[in-house]
């Protein structure tokens, strides 16, 4: 069956429209609750959220849905997505819910679901819940309606857990850090964790008002943190997104360090300690060829998946890897959590900075990225990639780049757009290849 609600990362959309209304949220609570009513024990769901204004509405609707089918609710308030995954396991809950649209603007919101193991739901579970959203579900008898309670120590539990991802003898004393929390879910926990480890923390993006999440701050808007790092003479900048499952770093010169460089650093340090499982790192087709070449030079592999941290995680679990991520900053360290965690990844970077004694600009740029260009072609309908002329141009481009570059062409999963990406040692050639393919797609779609 097709998917009318779930996308690549839960359910997401403009609030009070389409799939992101209070009525739909309540139905999601009823369906997910019914799906995870397994066994005779008292059932429980953990619900967290980021700082969006609409989080109040979605949270209350979900509570109504879950309790109406007999599931107790534990509310945490604003916390990062990985914290909800962790608490779902720690509290022996049957399901976990994070209300967030990640790096999107405040007008959007989303619902991410976790199973009792703390991992995002399988395709099977999502499809089963989709089907139930179109049905009238049995409600609990009056005596079995669930209760809701708020726990007050959720932030402290998560801070303790992320600090525990570092050895006990690692401290951040003497390190001056700028932390940008995007006015989002980590606005309290990330600065606190770093301060408790001894760092001098300058916090920005920590004044959420319901409508300023990701607004000109955070991992997708780096001007503010770059300016702050340079102006304050900080050693490094840590930029998180709205739900704090992704990380971008800024060195002391204000230069961007993306997810590829972060994976290179963490991966080689784990390998040096004999702690990297799988013999390499898992990333997506969008990760730079420079990362692949660098890891190969270290005797490590780069395994690629489709775009989306979900696909990265699936491959990690299936093939025994413990490190994976995306160029955009999702970092998954399976030794320390079940989903992407920007704060845990940041602590690995900060520990490396302290232990190496190097400046961030010397430590964090381990390879020179290969010139990479991505362009989007919007089309009105049909399947331009099936056109014989487009296939011929793509085949010619692949032959041209063979051995010295890569070509990735894929339709967007959310809009009528073809994404054309090429990379290679010759920037001019890369641009010509991308432009030729884009032009062919436009002609085919005309």
N, C-alpha and C positions, 0 to 999 in steps of 0.2 A: 504494500500500500504506500501511497505518497505521504509526505510529511506536510501537514498544514500548520503545525505549531512549533515543533522542534527544529532548530537549525543546527549549525555545527557546534554550538556551545549553549545548549539549553534553548529556552524560549526567550525571544527578545523583540522589542518593537517600541514604537512611539506610545507613550502612556495615554490612557483613555481613548485608545483607537486600536482597531484590529485585535490582535491577540493579547494585548497588554492592558486589559481592563480589570476592574475588581471582580466582575462576574466570571471572567475566564480564570483569574487567579484562584477564586474559591473552588471552581470546578477542578483545577489542577490539584489543589489540596485534597479534594475528595478522591480523585483518581489515583494520585500517588499514594495516598493513605491506604486506599483499598488494595492497591498493588502490593504494598509491603505489610499488610496485616497477615503475618505468617506465624503460626504457632499460637499457644494459649497464653503467653506472657502479656503483661501490660505494655502496649506499644507506645513508641516515643519518636518524635521528630524534633530535630534541632533547626531553628530558623535564625539566620543572620541576615544582615543587609549592609549596604554602603550608606552614603549620606544624602541620597537623592530625596527630594521632597516627596516624590511619589512612593517612596519606600514605606511610609506610614500606611498608605492605602493598600498596597500590595500585601504588606505584612498582616494587617487585620483580616483581609480577605482569605489569605492562606490559613490563618488560625481558625477562621470559621469553617473552612473546608475540612481541615484535618480533624478538628474536634468533632465535627458532625458525623464522621465515620468511626469515631471511637478511639482516636489517637491523641495521646497527651502531647503537649507542645512545650518546648524549652526555647525561650527567646534570649538572644545574646545582645541585641543592639548592634551598632556598627562594628564590624570586624572584617578583616580580610577573608577572601574566599578560602585560602588554605586553612585558616583557623576553623572555619565551619567543617571542613573535611576532617580535621583533626578531632574536633569535639564530637562529631558524629560517632567516631570510633570510641573515643574516651568515655562518652556517656552511654555506651552500649545502645545507641539509638538505632532504629530501624531504617531511618532515612534522614538525610540532611538537605537543607534548602538554603541557597544564597540568593538574595534579591539584589541584583546588580546588572548593569549593562556595561561593566568593565570600563573601557576607555571612551565610551560614547558620551555625548553631552547629556546634561541632566534631564532633558525632555524624554529621553529613552529610559527604559528599564528592562530588566530581564529576570528570569527564574532559572537558576542552575540547580540540578538535583544530584545528590550523592547517595549511593547505596550504603548499607551498614558497614562495608569495608572501607569507606572513605573515598572510594573511587567514583568518578562520574559514571552515570548509568550506561549500561550496554544498549546497543541498538534494539535488542529484544525488549528490554524494559521500556524504552522510550516509545516504541511502536505500540506496546500494550497500553501504555498510558494514553497515547494519542487516540486509540480506539475507544477507550473508556470516556474520553472527553465528549464523545458524541452520544453517550448512553445515559439513561437514568440509573444512578447507582443506589444501592440499598444504604439507608442511613442507620446509624446505631440507635437502639432503643434508648429511651430517656435515661435509664439507669447506667448506660455505658458511654454516654457522651464524654469526650475527653476534657481534660483540664489544661490550662495554660499557666506557666510561671516564667518569671524572668530570673536568670542567674546573674549574680553581681560580680563573680570572680572570673568571668570568661576572658577578659583582657589579660589578667594576671596569668592564667593558665597558658595562654598562647605565648606571652612574653617568655615565660619559663621554658616552653618547648623550643622556641627559636634560639634562645641562648644555649640550650642543650645541644644544638647542632655543631657547636664549637667545642674543642677540648677544654677541660677545666682550667688549663694553664694559659689560655689565650685571652689577653686583655687588649683593649683599644686605647689605653692611656697614651696621651700625647698626640692623638689623631684628631684633627679638626675636620668635621664632616658637615656638609650641607645636605639635609634630607628634605626632599620635596614629596609630600604625600598626596598631591593632587586634590587637596580638600576632600579626600575620599576616606575609604574604610580604615586605612592604617594611620590616620592622623594622630592617634594616641599611642598605638603600640610600637610602631617602628622607631620613632625618636626615643621612646622610653627604653627599648631593648638596647639600643646603641649607647645611651647614656649610662645604663646600668653596667655595661661592659667597660666603662671608663672613658668613653670618647667625649670630646667637646663638640656638642651638637648644635648646629644652627638649623632651626626648623622653619620651613616655608610650606605653603599649601596646607596649613593645619587649622584653618578657620572656616569650616564648612557652614554654609547657611541654607543648604537644600538646593541651591541653584548654581553654585559655583564649582561643582565637581568637574575636574579636567579642564576648567576654563583658563586658558593661557598658562597652564602649569602642568606638572606631572610628566610622565615619560613620553608623551606625544607632543609636548610643547616645551622645548628645552631652553628657550631664551632666558627665562627668569632664573633658572638654576645656574646656567652658565655665567650670567652676570654676577650672581651672588657668590659663586665659588671664587671667581677672579677678584671681585671687590673685597671679599673678606679674607683673602689669602688662605683659603681652606686647602686641605690636602686632597680632597676628593668630593664629588657630589653624587648622591644616590637619588634617582628619580623613579618613583613608583607610579602606577596607574590607579584608576579609581577603585578597583577592588584588590590592588596590591598583589596580583599574581604575575606581574611582569616588572622587569627592571631594566633601566638604561643608566649607564654610569657616565659621569663627566670628570675628566682628569683635572689636575690643578691649573692647567692652561686653558680650560674651558672647551676642550675637544671632546667630541662624542665617542663613547665606547659602546658599541651595539652588542646584541646578543651573541653574535658570532665570536667576537673577541672574548666575551665573558666565558663562553663555552670552551674556547681554546685554553684560557687560563685555568679554569676549574678542572677541566679534563686532564691537562698535563700534570697538574699538581696531584690529583687523585692517582694518576698512573705512576708517578714517582714514588708514591707511598704504597703502591701495590693494592690500591683500593678501587680502581676503575674496573667495573665488570663489563664483560662483553667485548673487550678489546678496542673500544672506541666510543663514539658519541652518536646519538640519534638526532637528526635535525630534519628540516623540510627541504623541498626542492628550491626554496628561495634563499637558502644559506649560500654565502659567497664561495666561489671556487677556491679563493685564497685560503679559507678555513680547511677545505678538504686537502689541499696541498700541504698546508702546515701540519695537520695531523698525520698525514702519510709520512712526512719527514721525521715524525716522532715515533713511527711504527704503529700508529693508531688508524682506525678506519672512521669514515663518516658515512653512516647509513641514512638514507633520505626517505622521507614519507611525503604524502600529500600535505598541503598547507593546513594547519590547525594543530594546536597542542594536543588535542584528543588523539589524532593519528600518531603523533610522536609517542604518546604514552602507551598506546596499544602495542606499538612495535617494541618499546622498551620492556613491557611486561612479557610479551610473547617470546622475546629472544634474549632476555636476561641482562639488559643494560641497566645501569643505575644513573646515567646522566643523559639528558636530552633537552632540547629547547628550540626556540625560534629566533631568527635574526631580530624580530621585533621586541624580544626581551623576555618571553616566557622561559623560565628556567625550571626544569623538573629534576629534583634530586631525590630519587626514590629511597635513599637511605634515611631521609629526614621528613618525608611527607608523601602524600598520594596525588598531589596535583602541583601545578606551578606555584612557586612561592618567591616573590620578589625580595622579601626581607631575609629569608634564609640564604638566598643566593648572594645578596648584598654582604651578609656577614662572612661568607666564604671569600669574597673579594677583599673585604677589609682585613681579614686575618692574613691573607697573602701579602697585603701591603705592609702590615706590621712586621711579619716574619721575614720579609725580603729586605726591608730597610730601604727599598727603592722609592722613587717618586712614582706617582700613578702614571705619568706620561711615559715612563720607561718600562713599567711593569705590564701595562694593559694593552699595548699595541704590539701584539706578538707576530702579526703578519700584515702584509700590505694587501688590502682588498683588490681583487681583480675588477677592472671597470665593468660596471653592471648598469643596465638601463631597463626600466620597466615603463611601458606605456599601456593605456587602456583604450580600447576601441568600443564605443557604444553602438549597438545595432538595434534595428526595429523589430526583428523577428527572424524566424528560420534558424538554420544551423550553418553559419558561415564556414565553420571549420570542416564541414563535410564537402565543401565545394572543391572540385578537382583542381582549379587554378590555385586556390589557397594551399592545398596539399602539395602541389608542385613547388611553390615558392618556399614552403617550410622545408621540404626535402632538400632543396638547393641550399638553403641557409644552414641546415644541419651538416651538410657535406663541407660547406665553407668553414664552419667552426670546428670540425672534427679534430680532436686531439689538442685543441688550444682554446676551447671555450664550451659554453653550454647554451641550450635554448630551452625555455620553459613556456609553453603556451597553454592556457587553461581558461575555460569559461568561469565567470564568477558564479558562486552558488546563491547569490542574493539579488543580483540585478543583471539586466541584459548587457553585459560587458564581457569582452574578450581581453584577457590580460596577456600581454606579450613581453616576455623578459629574455634578454640575452646578456651574456657576459663573456669576456675574452680579454686577451692581453692587449689587443689593439682597440682603443676606445672608439676610433673613427669607424672601424669595421663593425663594431657592435651597434653603433647608431645606425649605420646603413642597413644592417640586417633587420633591426627592429622596424625601421621606417618602411622597408619593402613589404614586410609581413603585414604591418598595420594597413598599408595602402591596399594590399590584396584583400584583406578582410573587409575593408570599407566598400570596395568594388563588388565583392560577392554579396554584401548585405544591402546594396543599393536597390 
